[in-house]
Amino acid sequence: MRFDPAGKVAVVTGASSGIGAATTRRLAAAGMTVVAVARREDRLVELAAGRASIRPYVADVRSTAQMDALAAWVDAEYGACHVLVNNAGIGGGTFDGRDDLDDALATLDVNLSGPIRGMAAFAALLERSAPARVINVASVAGKLGIGPAAYAASKFALVGFSEATALSWAHRGITVCQLNPGFIETEGFTQAQIKRSPMGRLVGQPELVAVAIHDAIVRGSTERTVPRWYRAFVVLRHVAAPLYRAVASRMARAGGSRT
C-alpha cells in the first residue's frame, strides 16, 4: 500500500551529516515533520535553521535510556511516529586481533544495537501510528562481506534483523525495510580508497540514498539496493561464488580496511 508522507512524523538518526542530513531535508520537503537526531547539536541546529518542519534532538543511539527518552518525547510532542529511519553508523577499522576488539565492539554497538534500540523504543508508537515504516540503513557490505570485518558483520546482522522483523511486524501495520547503499561519499565514509581505483566512478552522493529512502517509504518496500545495479554484485556472490571471491580478493578492501 502506497504511503503519503505529507503531514506525517518521521524520526531520522545520524542526521547531522551525510545520508541522515540529506534524508531529513528530503522528507521535510515531502511535507513531513522530521525529528533530526544525532550527537552534534551544532550540526542539527544548522540543519534545522529556517525549516520549521525539522526539529533537532540530541541523543546517542548507544544509550537505551536516551532512545527511550526520545520516543517518549516524540509521543508527547506529536502523539505519533509514522517513519523511523535508523541511519546512524560508523565504519570501524581493520580487525587483526586483540588490539582491535574494542573498536569492533563499538562498531557493532552503533551499527547493530543502535537500530535495535531504536526499534524497541518506538515499536509501540509505530504500531499506534500504523501504517508505519522502519528504514534500516544497512549496506551492500552486509551482503558481500568485504572491508572492515566488524562493519560487514554489523550490516550482515542488520540485514538479518530487518528481514526477520519485516515478517514478524507486518501484521502490526509496520513495514520494515533493509536499505543497502553501495559506495556513497560522506564525511564518515570518504571512499578515498575506492576513488583511487577504477571503481571510483561508482561512488555516489548522499542525496541518491535520500531519494531511495523516500521512495521505499512511499512504496512500502522491504528491501532496496541503491544504486539498484549494485544488486548484480549480490547475485554474483550467490550464483557464482568462486568468481565473486576471485574478483573481491583483488580489491583493496579485501585487506579489511577503508584507507
N, C-alpha and C positions, 0 to 999 in steps of 0.2 A: 504494500500500500504506500502510495506516494505521500510525502510529508511536506507540509507547507511551513517553512521556518518562521515566517512573518509573525511577530507578536509572541514568539516563544522565548524560553530562557535556556541559555547554554552556559556550561562551565568548561573552561579550557585551561589545562595545566601546562606548565612550561611556556607561559605566554609572553615572557619578557623578551624573546628574540626568536629568530628563525621561523620554523613551521608554526609554532604556537602563536607568535605575533601575527603572521600572515593569515592564519585561520581565524583569529579574533577579529581582524579587520574585515575579512570576507563574510563571516557570519553576521557581524554588525551591519554591514552593507546590505545583507539579505533581510534585514528587519528584525533581527534577534537582539535581545538584551544579553550581553555576554559578560560573565564574571571571569575576568582575566587573572589567573592565579600563577604566582611564581614567588621566589625569594627576594628578588631585586626590586624593591619598592620604587626606586627612581625610574627604572625602565617601565614599570607598569603605569606610573603616573604620566610619563611621556606618551605612552601608547594611548591612554585614555583622554589625553588633552584635547578638548574641543569636541569630544564624542560622548554625548550623554548616555548612549546605549552601551558603553563599555565601563564596567565597574572594576577597579583594581582591588585585588585582595591578596595580601601577603600570607603565604603558607608554604610549608615544606612537605612534599609527598612522602618523605621518610618518617613523618610523625603521624601515627594513628590518631592521637589526640587532636592535632591540628586539622586533619582531614575530616574528622567527626565534627569539629567546631565549624569548619567551612560549610558542611552540609546543613548543619543546624542554622547557620546564618542565612544561607540561601532559602531555606524553608521559611524562616521568619520574615525575610525581606520580600520574597516573591511568592511563596506558597507552592512553588513548582520548580522542577528541573526537567526539561524535555530532552536535553542533549548533554552528555558528558564526554568530553574529548580528553582522554588520557594520553598526553603528549610528552610530558617531562621525561627527559632521558639524558644519559651521559655515555661516553664512548668506551671508557676503560682502556687499559693498556695491555701490553704483551703479558701472557701468563707462562712463566718459565719455572716457577717453583714457589717455595715457601715465602720468599720476599714479596711475592705478588698477591698473596692471599687476601690481604686487607682491601686492596684495590678491586679484586674480583668480587668480593662480598659486597662492597659498596656499590658496584655496578649492578649487581643483582637486586640490591635493595631499592635502588631508584627505578630501574627499568622494568622490574617484575613486581616486586612488592608494592611499589608506588601505585600502579594501576589497580592492583588487588585491593589496596586500602581505599582507593577512590571508589571502586565499585561497591565495596562493603558499606562505605559511609553513605552513598547515595542510593542504594538499592531500593529502599522503601519509598523514597521521594520520587524516584524514576517510575516506580510502579504506580504510584498515585497520579503521576503526570501522564501516564500512557495515553497514546502511543509515544514511546520514548526511544532514544538512540544512545548507544555507547559506541564510541570510536576509539579503539585501542591502536595507537600508532606504534606498530611493530617495525619490521624491516625485511627487505629481501634477504638480509643476512640471517633472518630467522627461518629461512627456507633452504639456504645454501651452506651455511656453516663455514664461512671464510672470514678472516680478520681476527680481531681480538676475541679470545675464546669466551671470556665471561660475557662480553657484549652479545656474541652469537647465541650463547646459551640463554641469556635473558630474553632474547627475542624469540628463539625457538619456544621457550616456555610460555611467553605471552601469546604466541600464536595458538598453542595448545589450550591455554586457559580461555582464550577468546572463542575457539571452536566449541569447547565444551559448554560454556555459558550461552553461546548463541543458541544451542539446542535447549538447555535447561531453563533459560529465561524467556524463551519465545512466548510461552503461554501467559506470561505476565504482561505482555504487550511491550516488551523491551527487546529491541533488535541490537545485537552485539556484533560489531564489525572489526575484523583484523585488517588494518590498512597498512600495506607493506611498501614503503618507498624504496627506490633504488638509491643511487648516488645523488644526494642533494647537498648543495653547498650552504652551510650555515656557520654561525660563529663558533659553535662547538664541534662542527664537523666540516673542516675547511676543504676536505677532499684533495689536499695538496698532493698526496701520493698518487691518486688516480689521475689528476690533471697533468702529472708529469709523464703519463703513459699514453699510448694511442687511444685508450678508452676515455680520455679526458673530455671528448665531445659528448659523452653520455651524461655528464654531470648536469643536474637540473637545479632550479631555484625553488625556494620555499613556497612561492605563490602557486606553483604547479601542484603541490601537495594540498594546499588550501582549497583549490578548486576541486580536487578529488574528494576531500573530506566533505565539502558542501554537497557534492553530487551523491556521495554514499549516504548522507543524511536524508536527502530528498528521496532517493530510490529505496532506502532500507536495505542496502547491501550488507552481506555478512562477510564478504572478502573482497579486497580491492588491491591491485598492484599498480603502482604509479612510478614512472610511465607504464602503461599496460604491456608494452612489448618486453619488459623485463620478465614477464611470465615465461617467456621462451627459455630462459636460463633455468627456471624451476622445473619445467617439463624435461629439459635435457638431463638434469640431475637424476630424475626418476626413471626415464626410459633408456638412458644411455649413460649409466653411472661411470663406467671406466673412461669414456670420452670426457665427461664432465671433470673427473678428477685430473685427467691429463692436462686439460685446459687450466683448471683452477690452480694446479701446482706451479704453473708458470707465472701466476700473478704475484705482484709484490706483497699483497696482503696474505698470501699463503704463509708468510713468516709470522703472522699473528699480530701485526701492528698496523697503525694507520699512517705512520710518519714516513 
